[in-house]
Amino acid sequence: MNGAQAMVKCLELEGVEMVFGYPGVAICPFYDSILDSEIRTILIRTEQNAAHAASGLARVTGKVGVCAVTSGPGATNLITGIATAFADSIPLVCITGQVNSELIGSDVFQEADITGAAESFVKYSYLVKRAEEIPRIFKEAFHIASTGRKGPVLIDVPIDVQNAPIRKFSYPESVNLRTYKPTVKGHAVQIKKVMAELERAKRPVICAGGGVLLSGAQQMLREFSHKYQVPVVSTMMGIGAMQTEDDLYFGMVGNNGAPCANRAMNDADMVIMVGARVADRAVNQPEIITRDKVLVHMDVDPAEIGKNAGPTIPLVGDAANIFASLMETEIACDHSLWLQTLYAYRQQMQEKRSPNPAFVDPARFIQKLSGRMEHDAIYVADVGQNQIWSCKNCIVRDGKFLTSGGMGTMGYSIPAAMGAKLGLPDRQVVAVCGDGSFQMSMMELATMRQHNVPVKIVVIANRYLGMVREYQKNTYNSRYSVVDLSGSPDLSKIAEAYGMRFLRLQDPDREDEAIEEFLRGDDSVLMECVIDPMDVVK
């Protein structure tokens, strides 16, 4: 066995079924060895999307996503995908080929210091120096990526190490890293304090972040919320932790959030933050959630607790474990008056839109589309105005809502939806993007066609980089700079070129008919939804 064969064997022992990537000379020994494996390889069309696709698979299956690319530009192209996964705590193992060990540092063809370049965006990175280290490194990498606060781990393997013989392959049964011992179970004393405060609280609210979904704690959150009648709001990454039509769910918080959700956070006397970073997009004034409030901050990453807001009760641990412990305590509490107040806010503070009747209203369209999707469908939103309309209007029941939150990476939706469909092929998967973000990843329509991945894609088309145009309108008095998407391709011809059904929706009266046609069957469909170029996210 050589190093490359050992790499493949490690993936097999970790239960990996799929690798997304793009080959090159420095990773060819690995891709040659994987031919003798049952692991499926997916050739994506640009390396960044290998990480996005692996992320989509990881987020819907709970497994570690795997991608593998070559050295130099292959590895550097991957960085945006790694950074996107890091910002949203998605577990990936990213394998890169590297030039011969003795040539590292001499600036040879396609050499790049990828471990150094990616240092800010990985949970940990390895440069493999000896083939014998491969089993230990791979075992550690999967453990680090999938435990504690999940995230990407990078393994850089020089081509000579891939070709080097290994006398005896032995895969470790366990991992014991002295400096890496994530806390999973919440401290019993802190849990008692939380429940004591909840019993006293008159106006508690739970703010659910992406950590709830990453720990698979959404069902426990729902049970906890209903058992103690505690209203729930979410960050963007926490959408789907509660069913959006649940009476106890009041929407997304933040600059672009629901007014009643923000009001709930402001008026609460107890805020329970679960798996959320208290970052600026969700809470742009951290002092508001600490002033005259009991702030409980639960997170598996102790570095996040107190980073942006000082909690009254810090609680380190995995959300699923903590909710299980919290519900073992019986308390008497009555939050009916608080809920009545919030129901009134929800009724009074509904946002009023004034869409141009000559165009499709994207907010109404997304509400109708998601409402007619299958109950366990996966909705993948891109970045830009389409993301905010999706966050505000998408109906999530037993399915999932995926988007790029922390990094806000345009072009995320199509490769992530592709990975999600490959991970859960029986689920309906819909990607919603703008005409700007679509053109950042439309090359992956070839991957969908080659590997028969039937994803349905909606392009919200306004011929602008809409979010930036809206910002320039408000900030620079409508002086628009580099936001005009004139020259964009005819999407009907793009669909034809890739063998997809095409629909164009520009008449609001045909909305229901178009959605029904779009969702029919399990084939790939490209729908262009034409909206008012001057529409705003409100």
C-alpha positions as CSV (number, residue, x, y, z in Angstrom):
1,M,0.0,0.0,0.0
2,N,1.2,3.5,-0.8
3,G,0.1,6.8,0.8
4,A,-2.6,7.5,-1.8
5,Q,-4.1,4.1,-1.2
6,A,-4.0,4.7,2.5
7,M,-5.8,8.0,2.1
8,V,-8.6,6.1,0.3
9,K,-8.7,3.4,2.8
10,C,-9.1,6.0,5.6
11,L,-12.0,7.5,3.8
12,E,-13.6,4.1,3.5
13,L,-13.2,3.4,7.2
14,E,-14.8,6.7,8.0
15,G,-17.8,5.7,5.9
16,V,-17.3,8.4,3.2
17,E,-19.5,7.7,0.2
18,M,-18.7,10.7,-2.0
19,V,-15.8,13.0,-2.7
20,F,-16.2,16.3,-4.6
21,G,-13.2,17.6,-6.4
22,Y,-11.1,18.5,-9.4
23,P,-7.9,16.6,-10.2
24,G,-4.4,17.8,-11.2
25,V,-1.0,16.2,-11.2
26,A,-0.3,16.7,-7.5
27,I,-3.5,14.9,-6.5
28,C,-3.5,12.3,-9.2
29,P,-2.1,9.4,-7.1
30,F,-5.1,9.8,-4.8
31,Y,-7.6,9.9,-7.7
32,D,-6.0,6.9,-9.3
33,S,-6.3,4.9,-6.1
34,I,-10.0,5.9,-5.6
35,L,-10.8,4.1,-8.8
36,D,-10.4,0.8,-6.8
37,S,-12.9,2.0,-4.2
38,E,-16.7,2.1,-4.0
39,I,-16.4,5.8,-3.1
40,R,-18.2,8.0,-5.7
41,T,-16.3,10.9,-7.2
42,I,-18.0,14.0,-8.4
43,L,-16.1,16.3,-10.8
44,I,-17.2,19.8,-10.1
45,R,-16.4,22.6,-12.5
46,T,-14.4,25.0,-10.2
47,E,-12.8,24.1,-7.0
48,Q,-14.6,26.6,-4.7
49,N,-17.8,24.7,-5.5
50,A,-16.3,21.4,-4.3
51,A,-16.3,22.7,-0.8
52,H,-19.8,24.2,-1.2
53,A,-21.1,20.9,-2.5
54,A,-19.5,19.0,0.3
55,S,-21.0,21.5,2.7
56,G,-24.5,20.9,1.3
57,L,-24.1,17.2,1.8
58,A,-22.8,17.6,5.3
59,R,-25.6,19.9,6.4
60,V,-28.4,17.6,5.3
61,T,-26.8,14.3,6.3
62,G,-24.9,15.3,9.5
63,K,-21.8,13.5,8.1
64,V,-18.4,15.1,7.3
65,G,-18.3,16.4,3.7
66,V,-15.1,15.6,1.8
67,C,-13.5,17.4,-1.1
68,A,-10.1,16.9,-2.9
69,V,-8.3,19.2,-5.3
70,T,-4.8,19.7,-6.6
71,S,-2.0,22.0,-5.6
72,G,-1.4,25.7,-6.4
73,P,-4.5,27.4,-7.9
74,G,-6.6,24.3,-7.2
75,A,-6.0,24.7,-3.5
76,T,-6.2,28.5,-3.5
77,N,-9.5,28.4,-5.4
78,L,-10.8,26.1,-2.6
79,I,-10.2,28.7,0.1
80,T,-13.5,30.6,-0.4
81,G,-15.4,27.4,0.1
82,I,-13.4,26.5,3.2
83,A,-14.0,30.0,4.6
84,T,-17.7,29.7,3.9
85,A,-17.8,26.4,5.8
86,F,-15.7,27.8,8.7
87,A,-18.0,30.8,9.2
88,D,-21.0,28.5,9.5
89,S,-19.3,25.7,11.4
90,I,-19.8,23.0,8.7
91,P,-17.7,19.8,9.1
92,L,-15.5,19.2,6.1
93,V,-12.3,17.4,5.4
94,C,-10.5,19.2,2.6
95,I,-7.7,17.3,0.9
96,T,-5.2,19.1,-1.3
97,G,-2.3,17.8,-3.3
98,Q,1.1,19.4,-2.9
99,V,4.4,19.5,-4.8
100,N,7.2,17.1,-3.9
101,S,8.3,17.5,-0.3
102,E,11.9,18.4,-1.1
103,L,10.7,21.2,-3.4
104,I,8.4,22.9,-0.9
105,G,9.6,26.5,-0.5
106,S,11.4,26.8,-3.8
107,D,8.4,28.3,-5.7
108,V,8.1,25.5,-8.2
109,F,5.2,25.1,-10.6
110,Q,1.8,25.1,-8.9
111,E,3.3,25.4,-5.4
112,A,1.2,27.3,-2.8
113,D,1.5,27.4,1.0
114,I,-2.1,26.3,1.4
115,T,-1.8,25.5,5.1
116,G,-0.5,29.0,5.7
117,A,-3.0,30.7,3.3
118,A,-6.0,28.9,4.9
119,E,-4.9,29.2,8.5
120,S,-7.6,31.8,9.4
121,F,-10.4,29.6,7.9
122,V,-9.8,26.1,9.2
123,K,-10.3,24.4,12.5
124,Y,-7.0,22.7,12.1
125,S,-4.6,21.9,9.2
126,Y,-2.0,19.2,8.5
127,L,1.0,19.1,6.1
128,V,1.7,15.4,5.8
129,K,5.4,14.7,5.9
130,R,5.5,10.9,6.0
131,A,3.1,8.3,4.5
132,E,3.0,6.4,7.8
133,E,1.3,9.4,9.4
134,I,-1.7,9.3,7.1
135,P,-3.9,7.0,9.2
136,R,-3.4,9.0,12.4
137,I,-3.9,12.3,10.6
138,F,-7.1,11.3,8.8
139,K,-8.6,9.8,12.0
140,E,-7.8,13.1,13.9
141,A,-9.1,15.2,11.0
142,F,-12.5,13.6,10.9
143,H,-12.7,13.7,14.7
144,I,-11.8,17.4,14.9
145,A,-14.1,18.4,12.0
146,S,-17.2,16.6,13.5
147,T,-16.9,17.3,17.3
148,G,-17.2,20.4,19.4
149,R,-17.9,23.4,17.3
150,K,-17.8,21.7,13.9
151,G,-15.7,23.1,11.0
152,P,-13.3,22.4,8.1
153,V,-10.0,20.6,8.5
154,L,-7.3,20.8,5.8
155,I,-5.0,17.9,4.9
156,D,-2.2,18.9,2.5
157,V,-0.4,15.8,1.0
158,P,2.7,16.2,-1.2
159,I,2.7,13.9,-4.2
160,D,5.8,12.0,-3.1
161,V,4.1,11.2,0.2
162,Q,1.1,9.9,-1.8
163,N,3.4,7.6,-3.8
164,A,5.5,6.5,-0.8
165,P,5.1,2.9,0.5
166,I,3.5,2.1,3.8
167,R,4.9,-1.0,5.4
168,K,1.9,-1.6,7.7
169,F,-1.5,0.2,7.6
170,S,-3.2,0.5,11.0
171,Y,-6.2,2.8,11.4
172,P,-6.6,4.1,15.0
173,E,-9.7,3.0,16.8
174,S,-9.9,6.3,18.9
175,V,-8.5,9.7,19.1
176,N,-6.8,11.2,22.2
177,L,-5.7,14.7,21.7
178,R,-4.4,16.2,24.9
179,T,-5.2,19.8,23.9
180,Y,-8.6,19.1,22.2
181,K,-11.3,18.0,24.7
182,P,-14.6,19.7,23.7
183,T,-17.2,20.0,26.4
184,V,-20.4,18.4,25.3
185,K,-22.5,18.0,28.5
186,G,-23.6,21.2,30.2
187,H,-22.6,21.9,33.8
188,A,-25.3,20.7,36.2
189,V,-25.1,23.8,38.4
190,Q,-25.5,26.1,35.4
191,I,-28.4,24.1,34.1
192,K,-30.2,24.5,37.5
193,K,-29.5,28.2,37.4
194,V,-31.1,28.5,33.9
195,M,-34.3,26.7,35.0
196,A,-34.5,28.7,38.2
197,E,-34.3,31.9,36.2
198,L,-36.9,30.6,33.7
199,E,-39.3,29.9,36.5
200,R,-39.0,33.5,37.7
201,A,-39.0,35.0,34.2
202,K,-42.2,36.8,33.0
203,R,-41.0,37.5,29.4
204,P,-38.5,34.8,28.3
205,V,-37.4,34.2,24.7
206,I,-35.2,31.7,23.0
207,C,-32.9,32.8,20.2
208,A,-32.0,29.7,18.2
209,G,-28.8,29.8,16.1
210,G,-27.2,27.4,13.6
211,G,-25.7,25.4,16.5
212,V,-29.2,24.0,17.2
213,L,-29.3,22.4,13.7
214,L,-25.7,21.3,13.8
215,S,-26.3,19.4,16.9
216,G,-29.5,17.9,15.6
217,A,-31.4,19.5,18.6
218,Q,-34.3,21.0,16.7
219,Q,-36.9,18.5,17.9
220,M,-35.7,19.0,21.5
221,L,-35.9,22.7,21.1
222,R,-39.5,22.4,19.9
223,E,-40.4,20.2,22.8
224,F,-38.7,22.5,25.3
225,S,-40.4,25.6,23.8
226,H,-43.9,23.9,24.0
227,K,-43.4,22.3,27.4
228,Y,-42.6,25.7,29.1
229,Q,-44.4,27.9,26.5
230,V,-41.3,29.9,25.7
231,P,-41.4,31.9,22.4
232,V,-38.6,31.3,19.9
233,V,-36.9,33.6,17.4
234,S,-33.9,32.6,15.3
235,T,-30.8,33.9,13.6
236,M,-30.5,33.4,9.8
237,M,-28.5,30.2,10.4
238,G,-31.2,29.0,12.9
239,I,-34.0,29.1,10.4
240,G,-35.7,25.7,10.4
241,A,-34.9,25.0,14.0
242,M,-38.6,25.7,14.6
243,Q,-41.2,25.1,12.0
244,T,-41.9,28.5,10.6
245,E,-45.7,28.0,11.0
246,D,-45.3,27.0,14.6
247,D,-47.4,29.4,16.8
248,L,-44.4,29.8,19.1
249,Y,-42.0,30.9,16.4
250,F,-41.8,34.7,15.7
251,G,-39.3,34.8,12.9
252,M,-35.7,35.9,12.2
253,V,-34.0,38.6,14.2
254,G,-31.5,41.2,13.0
255,N,-31.3,44.1,10.6
256,N,-33.4,42.3,8.0
257,G,-35.4,40.3,10.5
258,A,-39.1,40.3,11.5
259,P,-40.1,43.4,13.5
260,C,-42.0,41.3,16.1
261,A,-38.9,39.1,16.5
262,N,-36.7,42.0,17.2
263,R,-39.3,43.5,19.6
264,A,-39.5,40.2,21.4
265,M,-35.7,40.3,22.0
266,N,-35.9,43.9,23.1
267,D,-38.8,43.5,25.5
268,A,-37.8,40.2,27.0
269,D,-36.6,39.9,30.6
270,M,-34.7,36.7,29.8
271,V,-32.9,35.8,26.6
272,I,-31.7,32.3,26.0
273,M,-29.2,32.3,23.2
274,V,-28.5,28.8,21.9
275,G,-25.8,28.0,19.3
276,A,-25.6,31.6,18.1
277,R,-22.6,33.9,18.0
278,V,-24.3,37.2,18.9
279,A,-22.8,38.5,15.7
280,D,-23.7,41.9,14.1
281,R,-26.1,40.6,11.5
282,A,-28.4,39.1,14.2
283,V,-27.7,41.5,17.1
284,N,-26.0,44.7,16.0
285,Q,-26.4,46.3,19.5
286,P,-25.3,43.6,21.9
287,E,-25.9,45.9,24.9
288,I,-29.7,45.6,24.2
289,I,-29.7,41.9,25.1
290,T,-27.8,42.4,28.3
291,R,-29.5,45.6,29.7
292,D,-32.2,44.7,32.3
293,K,-32.2,41.1,31.2
294,V,-31.0,37.7,32.2
295,L,-28.8,36.6,29.3
296,V,-28.1,32.8,29.1
297,H,-25.6,32.0,26.4
298,M,-25.4,28.3,25.5
299,D,-22.7,27.3,23.0
300,V,-20.4,24.3,22.4
301,D,-17.5,26.8,21.7
302,P,-16.5,28.5,24.9
303,A,-14.7,31.2,22.9
304,E,-18.0,32.5,21.6
305,I,-19.5,32.9,25.1
306,G,-19.0,36.5,26.2
307,K,-17.2,37.5,23.0
308,N,-19.8,40.1,22.0
309,A,-22.1,40.2,25.0
310,G,-21.5,39.3,28.6
311,P,-23.9,36.6,29.7
312,T,-25.5,36.3,33.2
313,I,-25.3,32.5,32.9
314,P,-22.7,31.0,30.5
315,L,-23.4,27.4,29.6
316,V,-20.9,25.4,27.6
317,G,-22.1,22.3,25.8
318,D,-23.8,20.7,22.9
319,A,-27.4,22.0,22.4
320,A,-29.0,18.5,22.2
321,N,-27.3,17.4,25.5
322,I,-28.2,20.6,27.2
323,F,-31.9,20.6,26.2
324,A,-32.1,17.0,27.4
325,S,-30.8,18.0,30.8
326,L,-33.0,21.1,31.0
327,M,-36.1,19.1,30.4
328,E,-35.3,16.8,33.3
329,T,-36.2,19.7,35.7
330,E,-39.8,20.4,36.5
331,I,-40.7,24.0,37.1
332,A,-44.0,25.9,37.3
333,C,-44.2,28.9,34.9
334,D,-46.9,30.8,33.1
335,H,-46.0,32.9,30.1
336,S,-49.5,33.2,28.6
337,L,-49.6,37.0,29.0
338,W,-46.2,37.4,27.4
339,L,-47.4,35.2,24.5
340,Q,-50.6,37.2,24.1
341,T,-48.4,40.4,23.8
342,L,-46.2,38.8,21.2
343,Y,-49.2,37.6,19.2
344,A,-50.5,41.2,19.2
345,Y,-47.1,42.4,18.0
346,R,-47.1,39.9,15.2
347,Q,-50.5,41.1,14.1
348,Q,-49.7,44.8,14.4
349,M,-46.1,44.8,13.1
350,Q,-46.6,42.9,9.8
351,E,-44.4,44.5,7.2
352,K,-46.2,46.1,4.4
353,R,-44.9,45.7,0.9
354,S,-45.9,47.8,-2.1
355,P,-44.7,45.7,-5.0
356,N,-45.0,46.9,-8.6
357,P,-48.1,45.0,-9.8
358,A,-46.6,44.8,-13.3
359,F,-44.0,42.4,-12.0
360,V,-43.9,39.2,-9.9
361,D,-43.6,40.0,-6.1
362,P,-40.6,37.9,-5.0
363,A,-41.8,37.8,-1.4
364,R,-45.2,36.4,-2.3
365,F,-43.6,34.1,-4.9
366,I,-41.2,32.6,-2.3
367,Q,-44.0,32.1,0.2
368,K,-46.1,30.3,-2.4
369,L,-43.2,28.2,-3.8
370,S,-42.0,27.0,-0.3
371,G,-45.6,26.4,0.8
372,R,-46.1,24.0,-2.1
373,M,-42.8,22.2,-1.8
374,E,-42.8,18.8,-0.2
375,H,-43.0,18.9,3.7
376,D,-39.4,17.6,4.0
377,A,-38.0,19.6,1.1
378,I,-34.6,21.3,1.2
379,Y,-34.6,25.0,0.3
380,V,-31.2,26.5,-0.5
381,A,-31.0,30.3,-0.7
382,D,-28.1,32.2,-2.2
383,V,-26.8,35.6,-1.1
384,G,-28.3,39.0,-2.0
385,Q,-31.8,40.3,-2.0
386,N,-33.0,36.7,-2.8
387,Q,-31.5,35.6,0.5
388,I,-33.4,38.2,2.6
389,W,-36.7,37.5,0.7
390,S,-36.1,33.8,1.4
391,C,-35.4,34.2,5.0
392,K,-38.5,36.4,5.6
393,N,-40.9,34.3,3.5
394,C,-39.7,30.7,3.2
395,I,-42.0,28.2,4.9
396,V,-40.0,25.4,6.5
397,R,-41.8,22.4,7.9
398,D,-39.8,19.1,8.3
399,G,-37.2,20.1,5.7
400,K,-34.1,22.2,5.8
401,F,-33.2,25.8,5.0
402,L,-29.6,26.2,3.8
403,T,-27.7,29.4,3.1
404,S,-24.3,31.1,3.5
405,G,-24.7,33.1,6.7
406,G,-21.4,34.1,8.3
407,M,-19.4,34.7,5.1
408,G,-22.3,35.6,2.7
409,T,-20.8,33.9,-0.3
410,M,-22.5,34.5,-3.6
411,G,-22.7,31.4,-5.8
412,Y,-23.3,29.1,-2.9
413,S,-26.8,27.8,-3.6
414,I,-26.4,25.7,-6.8
415,P,-23.3,23.6,-5.6
416,A,-24.7,23.3,-2.1
417,A,-28.1,22.2,-3.5
418,M,-26.3,19.7,-5.6
419,G,-24.5,18.3,-2.6
420,A,-27.7,18.2,-0.6
421,K,-29.5,16.2,-3.4
422,L,-26.6,13.8,-3.6
423,G,-26.7,13.3,0.1
424,L,-30.5,12.8,0.3
425,P,-31.5,11.8,-3.2
426,D,-35.1,11.2,-2.2
427,R,-35.7,14.7,-1.0
428,Q,-37.0,17.6,-3.2
429,V,-34.2,20.2,-3.5
430,V,-34.7,23.8,-4.7
431,A,-32.0,26.4,-5.1
432,V,-33.1,30.1,-5.2
433,C,-30.6,32.6,-6.4
434,G,-30.3,36.0,-8.1
435,D,-29.1,36.5,-11.6
436,G,-25.8,37.7,-10.2
437,S,-25.1,34.7,-8.0
438,F,-26.4,32.4,-10.7
439,Q,-23.7,33.5,-13.0
440,M,-21.1,32.7,-10.3
441,S,-21.9,29.0,-10.4
442,M,-23.9,28.2,-13.5
443,M,-21.0,26.1,-14.7
444,E,-22.2,23.5,-12.2
445,L,-25.2,22.8,-14.4
446,A,-22.7,20.6,-16.3
447,T,-22.0,18.7,-13.1
448,M,-25.7,18.2,-12.5
449,R,-26.1,16.9,-16.0
450,Q,-23.0,14.6,-15.9
451,H,-23.9,13.0,-12.6
452,N,-27.7,13.1,-13.0
453,V,-28.4,15.4,-10.0
454,P,-31.9,16.8,-10.5
455,V,-32.0,20.1,-8.7
456,K,-34.6,22.7,-9.4
457,I,-33.3,26.2,-9.7
458,V,-35.1,29.6,-9.5
459,V,-33.3,32.7,-10.7
460,I,-34.8,35.9,-9.3
461,A,-33.9,38.1,-12.2
462,N,-33.8,41.9,-11.9
463,R,-30.7,42.6,-14.1
464,Y,-28.8,44.2,-11.1
465,L,-26.7,43.2,-8.2
466,G,-29.8,44.0,-6.3
467,M,-28.5,44.2,-2.7
468,V,-25.6,46.5,-3.7
469,R,-27.9,48.6,-5.9
470,E,-30.3,49.0,-3.0
471,Y,-27.4,50.1,-0.7
472,Q,-26.1,52.5,-3.3
473,K,-29.6,54.0,-3.6
474,N,-29.9,54.6,0.1
475,T,-26.3,55.6,0.8
476,Y,-25.1,57.3,-2.3
477,N,-28.3,58.9,-3.6
478,S,-28.9,56.5,-6.4
479,R,-25.4,56.8,-7.9
480,Y,-25.1,53.3,-9.2
481,S,-21.6,51.9,-9.7
482,V,-20.8,48.5,-11.2
483,V,-24.1,46.9,-10.4
484,D,-25.7,46.7,-13.9
485,L,-25.9,43.1,-15.1
486,S,-26.5,44.0,-18.8
487,G,-25.0,41.3,-21.0
488,S,-26.4,38.5,-18.9
489,P,-27.1,35.3,-20.9
490,D,-30.5,34.2,-22.2
491,L,-31.4,31.7,-19.6
492,S,-33.7,29.8,-22.0
493,K,-30.7,29.0,-24.1
494,I,-28.6,28.1,-21.1
495,A,-31.3,25.6,-20.0
496,E,-31.4,24.2,-23.5
497,A,-27.6,23.8,-23.6
498,Y,-27.7,21.8,-20.4
499,G,-30.8,19.8,-21.3
500,M,-33.0,21.3,-18.6
501,R,-36.7,22.3,-18.7
502,F,-37.0,26.1,-18.7
503,L,-39.8,28.3,-17.4
504,R,-40.0,32.1,-17.5
505,L,-42.4,33.7,-15.0
506,Q,-43.0,37.4,-15.7
507,D,-46.8,37.6,-15.5
508,P,-48.0,37.7,-11.8
509,D,-51.3,36.1,-12.9
510,R,-49.4,33.0,-14.0
511,E,-47.6,32.5,-10.7
512,D,-49.6,29.5,-9.4
513,E,-49.5,27.8,-12.7
514,A,-45.7,28.3,-13.1
515,I,-45.0,27.0,-9.6
516,E,-47.0,23.9,-10.2
517,E,-45.2,23.2,-13.4
518,F,-41.8,24.0,-11.8
519,L,-42.3,21.5,-9.0
520,R,-43.8,18.8,-11.2
521,G,-41.6,15.7,-11.5
522,D,-38.1,15.1,-10.2
523,D,-36.1,16.5,-13.1
524,S,-33.9,19.5,-13.3
525,V,-35.7,22.8,-14.0
526,L,-34.4,26.3,-14.5
527,M,-37.0,29.0,-13.8
528,E,-36.4,32.7,-14.5
529,C,-38.7,34.8,-12.2
530,V,-38.6,38.4,-13.6
531,I,-39.1,41.0,-10.9
532,D,-39.0,44.8,-10.7
533,P,-35.4,45.9,-11.0
534,M,-36.0,48.6,-8.3
535,D,-37.7,46.2,-5.8
536,V,-36.3,46.4,-2.2
537,V,-36.0,43.7,0.4
538,K,-38.6,45.1,2.8
